[in-house]
Amino acid sequence: MQPWHIIRIALLTFLITILPPFSLPVAADSYPVQWVANYLPTTLWSGTDNAAIDLQDIPQFTPLVAIASSNNRVLVLNPATEGLAYIDADTIGPIGAPEPSLLLQGTNGALRLIYVRLATTPAAWQRGLMEQLSLPPDSGMLFIFPADVTYGFWMKNTLIPLSVAFFTDHGRLTGIDDMQPLTEDIHVAPAPYRYALEVPQGYFRAYHTGPGSQAHFFLPPASSS
């Protein structure tokens, strides 16, 4: 293992140990979860005090996910390293999502950023991931419906094993089902849903995702309404 790998692991372990616990806000008056970029070289802070983490700064223009704020600091997630840290609010500005994605919080509080292809039309809903041979890591297909629906999912002409998760319009996960390739069994949600996410089978188990988990969507305006 190279020395910089050891340093990064030590930093993540240090952050997990010292950062105060938090949960993703969902209320309308909470801090808005958003993509940001640091416009200046940015120091990593251990919290809201003056104890800077004496390791490498976040490079300028790194895309980050802002999760919470305290005084003049913002708690951010770096999707490239999955590290958490506070940074100074006056070094960043909103940039919007670089591509459609969602931030998924597992039942253990861990966060995963999943990049998604969007299915927003009846034709796209019907085709889904048919004939797809593989999916990149941390990616899937997000089905978006204009209102709550009860549609079932099947795997006709779909070649890879998938899991589907169903979400309310507020991003609360209500159910997950595993689906086998080239089958025509109908997989239904436990309740009406607004979003459905297909990912490689086993992904949700690997990252402790289940009913009660929360998703926050970063989508183009036309698809998120």
N, C-alpha and C positions, 0 to 999 in steps of 0.2 A: 504493500500500500504506500503510495506517494505521500510526502509530508503534507501537501496542501489538502489531501483527502482527510488526513488526521485532524488538521486544523478545522476544516468545515464541520466534521462530525462533532468535534469538541464544542464549536460554536453553537450548533443546533442543540446539543445536550445542555449547554449553559443557558440558552434562551428558554428552553422548556422548563428548566429548574427555577429561573428567577422571574420570568414574566408573570404578571398577575393573571388569574384565571379570567376568561371572558366567554361570552356566547355571542353568536351573530345576531345583530338587531333585526327585528322584523316589523316593529311598529312603525307607523307613518312618521312619528316624531323622533325616531331614532336616527343615529348617524347613518347616512346612506352608503351602503357597500358599493364601491365604485373602482374602476380602473384609474390609476394615476401614473404619472411618470415624474421622476425626480429631475428637475431642470438644472440642478447644481450638484456637484459632488456631495454626497449625503453621508453623514455620520450615523452609525447604528447606535441606538441608545438602549440601555437595559430596561428603562422604564421612564417615568416622568421626572426623575431626579436628574442630577448632573453626572451620573456615572456612565460615561461613554464606553462602549465596547471597543477595546483597543486592538481591533483587527481591521481587515481591509474594508474601506468604504464601499458603498454601493455605487457602481459606475454611473456616470451621468446618462440620463434618458433611459434607465432601466424601467421596463413596464412592471408595475406593482399593483396589488389589490389592496385598497384601503378598507380596513375592517372596522375600526373604532377610533375615537379621538379622545384626548385628554389634555386640557390646557392647550399648549401650542405644539403638541406632538400628535402624530398619527400612527396607529398600529397598522403595519402593512405585512402582507404575505408576498414573498418573492417566488413566483411560480417556477422559476428556473431551478431554485435550490430548495423550495418548500420551507424556507426559513422565515421566522417571525421576528420583527424588531420594531421599535418606535423610531420615527424620523421626524425632523423638524417640519412643521406644516408649511413654513414659508419657502421651502425648497422644492415644493411640488405643485402640480396643477392638473386638472382633469384632462384626460385624453380620450376616454371612451374605450370600449373593448376593441383590441386589434383584430379579433375574429370572434364569431359566435362561441360562447362558452358558458359554463355554469360552475359555480363554486359549491361543492357538496360537502356538508358537514356530517361526519359519521356519528354513530351513537356514542363513540368514545371521545367526541369533540375534535377529532383530527379533520383536517381539511384536504380536499382534493380538487384540483382545477381540471375540468374535463372539456376538451374542445369538441364541438358538435357540428355535424351537418344538419341542416334544418329541413324538415318536411312540413310544409305549411299549406299544401293544396291537396285535394282529393287524389290526384294522380300520384303525388309524392307519398301520401299516406299508404296507398295501395302497393306501391313498389317497394318502399322501405329500403332494406339492405339486400334485396334479392341479387343473387349472382356475385355478391361481394366475396372476395377470397380471404380477406384479412382486414383488420383495423389497426391503425397505429396505436401506440400506448396512450392511455388516458384520452381516448376519443370514443365517439359514438354518434348515434343519430337521435335528434330531439324532435319529436312530433308535437306540433303546436296546433291547438284547436281554438276556434273563435269563441266557444262557450264550453261549459262542462259537457262531457260525453261519456258514454258507456261502451264504446266500441271495443271489440275483442281483437287480439293479435294472433296471427298464425305464422308458420315458417315455410309456406309453399315457395319453392325455388330459392330458398335461403340456405346457403352452404355452410355457414359457420355457427356454432352454438352461441346463443345469446341469452342475456337476462334482460327483462324489461321492468322498469320501475315507473310507478304512476304517481303524479304530483298534483296537488290542488293548485288553484290559481295563485295562492300565496307561497307556493314552493314547498309545502309539507308533503313528505313522502308517505303514502298510505299503503302501498303494497308492492311486492316484488315477485316475479315468477320466472323460472328458468324455462327455456324453450329449446327443443332439439332440432337440428337441421332437417330440412326436407319433410317435415311433419305438417299435418293439417289440423292438429288439435287447436281448439280455440282457448286462448288465455285471456281472462277477463280481470278487471280491477275490482277490488272489494267495495268501491264506491265511485261515483262519478268523478272524473278527473279532467284537468285542463292540459297537462303535459304528460308525455310518456318518453322515457329515455331508454334506448337500446344500447347495450355495451357488451363486450365479450363475456361469456358465461363465467361466473366466479368472481368477477370484478367487485361486486357489492360485498360479497363475503370477505374478500381479501382486505377491504378497507372499512369493515365494521359498519356497513350501511344497512339500515332497516327501517321499518315503520317508525315514524317520529323524526327521522333525519330531515334536515332542512337544506333546500337548494336555493341559491340566489343566481338569477339569470342575467347574463350580459349579452343582449341581443340587439340587432338593428331595430330602430323604432317601429318600422312597419310590421315586424314579426312579433313584437312583444306586446301588442295591444290585444 
